[in-house]
Amino acid sequence: MPEGPAHVGNLAPVIRAFRIAHQSILEVALEFMLESLQSNLDEPWKPVSRPALVAWVIFYLGFMFYAFSAHGGFLFIDSANLVVHEGGHNLFSWFGPTLCL
């Protein structure tokens, strides 16, 4: 196998084509996401009822009080994050040891 700049030069068109194709895929995906977001934003917003708003504000303030009183300790929401994280190991183990890390 040849070494040095000549070998790299032979791969340049392949790398350039890969970058162009990859960029096109990203552009298409970004365009799709923006169109989807725009269609959601074009719909009129539904009002939130006063009882639902009060319940969410109470929950939010209660959680903030709980989080700030823990002084950086382990929160109950961290347990949910841990379950999802550990479940990801089983999911990604199908794709090999690198993704399973």
Secondary structure, DSSP 8 states (H G I E B T S, - for coil): ---SHHHHHHHHHHHHHHHHHHHHHHHHHHHHHHHHHHHHHHS------HHHHHHHHHHHHHHHHHHHHTTT---HHHHHHHHHHHHHHHHHGGG-HHHH-
